[in-house]
């Protein structure tokens, strides 16, 4: 896809690759080889609002917490010496545009993140080789319901961050070679016209290669897996006074070199 023009890969490849984007990652090298030789097939206009997540059904989702020093500080934690890892359940994935329903607890927070999608199986990968295993980068929001996150005898990170629609990604997957420096990319988000987060990925405590290397020494990372790499400072929970998303709010999330996502929020329907 280029701007508002898209290519039907299934038709252009004469069925070599199917219509489900998730299946492409299992044959990523072949897909890249086909894309290089295919040149620029004729495309057609597409409504960006119809876009779904670039990796809609990953087998594994990894999310890294407290991965910017200033965010760790605003959260009241020390900077971690090991990656803090949780998951977001794939049923919470949604596309880069549209409405998201807010749970009734009323303390849903924003967390813009750079997201990496794995293109080649990664197992015990040295840091120096890690970028070779990345299919591409996209934008993510790790939306978080703070009441449920802290409820109970142990934190409920994964559940609190996996309400329906709480894992939007998109709008495009951009291969690492498209960036001047994939380890130094600007990201941020704007709430109702106010810039609430802005940072660069060079400030990550554990950057993308380090995350991939460390995770892959615990278990294999599989083609199509998704990694939320962490959010910078500026979340609502860390503000004084605290601030959370409300019905009618508009949240624009961006990563330079990828584009932006835009979501509005609505209240959950009253219990019947």
N, C-alpha and C positions, 0 to 999 in steps of 0.2 A: 504494500500500500504506500502511496506517495501523496501526501496532502489529503484531498478528498476523493482520490482515485484509487480503486482497488483492483487487483487481479484475482480472478477465480482460479486458485491453484489447482484444484481438481481438474478443471477443464483444460487449463493451460498445459498441465503435465500429462494430459490424456489418461487420467486415472492413476498415474504413478503414485500420487499422494492424494489422500482422501479429503473430505470436507471438515473433518474434526481436527482442529489445530493441535490438540494434545498428542495425537498420534505422530505428528511430524518430528517431535523430539526423539522418538525411538530410532529414527533414521536420519538424524540431523546432518551427518556428513554428506549423505546422498542428496538430501534436500538442498544443502548449500552448493554442492556441485551442480545440481540441476539449475538452481537460481542463477549461478554465474553464467552458464552457457545459454540460458533462456533469454538473457538480455532484458529488455523491457517490453513484455507482451502488452498488447492493447488492454487498457483498464476501463473501468466504468465507474461512474459517480456512485458514492455510497454515503448514506446518512451516518455521521459519526455516532449519533445517539443509539444506533443499532449495534455498536461494537460491544463484544463481551470481553472477558479477561483473556490475555494472550496465552495463558496456561490455565485453562478452566478446571481441570480435574487432576491436579498433581497427586502422585502417590504419597509424597512426603512434603510437608510444609515446615520450614524452620523459621523461627523469629528470634531475633537477638535483642535482649533488653539492655538498657543502660549503656549504650554503645557510643555515646558522645559524653565527654567529661562534664559539660555544662548541664546536660540533661540528668546525669547521675546526681549532680549537686542539687538541682531544683527538686529532685525526687527524695532528697535526704539520704542518699547512699554514697558509699565510697566508690571510686572508679574500680570496676571489676578487674581481677587479674586473670580470669578465665571467662570465655563467652557465657553469658546468661541466656539459656536457650529454653524456649517454650514452643508451642505450635499454635496454629490457627486452623480450625477444621475446614476442609475444602468446601463444605456446603455453604459456608459464609461468603464464598467468592462471588463477586459481581463485577459488572463492567465499569468503564471510566466515566459514565454519565448517568444521571437519573436521580430518583428519590430513594432515600433510605429511611426506614422506620426507626424511631427512637424508642427504646424500652421505657417502661413506665417509671423506672427509678429516677430518671432525670439527671444523671451525671455521666453522660457520654462525652468522651474526650477525643480530640483529634491527634494523630501522630503520623505525619508524612514520612515516607521512607523510600530509599532506593531499593528496588527489588531485583534480584538476580534469578534467572531461570537456567537450570542446568541443561546442557546439550549433550554431554558425553559422560558416561559413568565415571565417577570419581571415587577411588578407593586408595587410601593412604597416599594422597597426592602431596608432593612437596609444594611449598608456597610458591616457588618460582614457576611451577607448571599450572597453577590453579586457573588462570584466565583461559587457558586452552579448553577447559571443561565448561565454560559459560556459553550458553547459546546467545543470550542477550540480556539487556537491562530494561526495566520498565519502572513505572511509578506505582507506589502502593500507599494505602492508608490503613494503618493498624488501629482502627476505631476501637475504643475501649470503654466499657461500662464500669466505672470505678467502684460502685457499691458492691456489685457481685465479685469484682476482682479481689476485694479485701475481705469478703464474707467467709466465715468458717474458720476452723483451726489452722488451715493452710491456705495460701493465696490461690485464687482460682483464675490465673492468668488466661489459660487457653479458652476456658468457657466464656469468660467475660469479654473476650476479644473475638468471639465467633457467633454473635447474634447474626440473623439473616442480613446480608448486605454489608457486614462489618469488615470485609476484606476486598475492597475494590482495587483493581489493578488495571493498567493500560496507560494511554490508549494504544501505544505501539510497543513492540519489542525491538530494541535497537542493538545491533551487534557491537561488541566492544571496540572493534576497529574503527567505528564511526566517530569515536570520541578522541579529541586531541590527547587527553589523559584520562583513562577510565577510573583512575584512582583520585581524581580531583574534579568533582562535578557539583554544581550548585543545585540545591533543592530547597523547597519551602512550601508554605501554604498561606492562603489569604482567606480570612473569615469575614464575610459581609464587607469586603473592601479593605479590611485592616490586615496588614502583614503580621501574622502571629508566629511564624517560624521561618527562619532563613539560615542556611549553613552550607558548608562544603564537605564533601565526603573525605577530603584529606584529613578531617578532624575526627574520623571514626577511631575509636579505641582499637578495634579489630577490623581491619579493612576487608574487602571482598576476598582477596587471595588468602588472608589469614583465616577467615571464617571457613572457607572451603577446605583448606588444609586441615584445620583442627577437627571439623565435623567428620571429614572423610577418614580420619584416623580412629573414629569411634564406630562408624557404620558407612556403608556405601551410599553415595548420593547418586540418584537415578535420573536418567533423562526425563525432563519435564518437571523435576522437583523445583520448588519455589523457596527462595530465601528472602525474608524481610530483614534488612541489614541493620535496622535500628533507627530511632527518631532523634532529632536534635532538640535542644532546649526550646521552650516556648509553648509547651502543652498547657491546657487549662488547669490541670491539677496542680501545677507548680506556680500558678499566679497568686497574687495577693491583692484583692480577693480572688478566690478560685472562680473559674468561668467554664461553663459547659455548653454543649450544643443544645439548641432549642428549635422547636418547630418553626419553619420558615427561614432558617439560616441557610446561607449558601457558602460552601467550602470549595475553594479552588486549590488544587494540589499540583505542583509542577516540579519537573526536573529538567534543567537546561540540557538541550540536545535530544530530549524525548518529547516534550510537549506538556500538556496539562490535562487533569481530570476536573470535572465540575459536578458537584452533588448538592442537592437540597435535602432538607430533612422534614419529616412529618411525624406527628404524634401517633403512637400506637392506638388502634381503635379501642374504645371502652369495652371492658369485659362484659359479656352478655350474661 
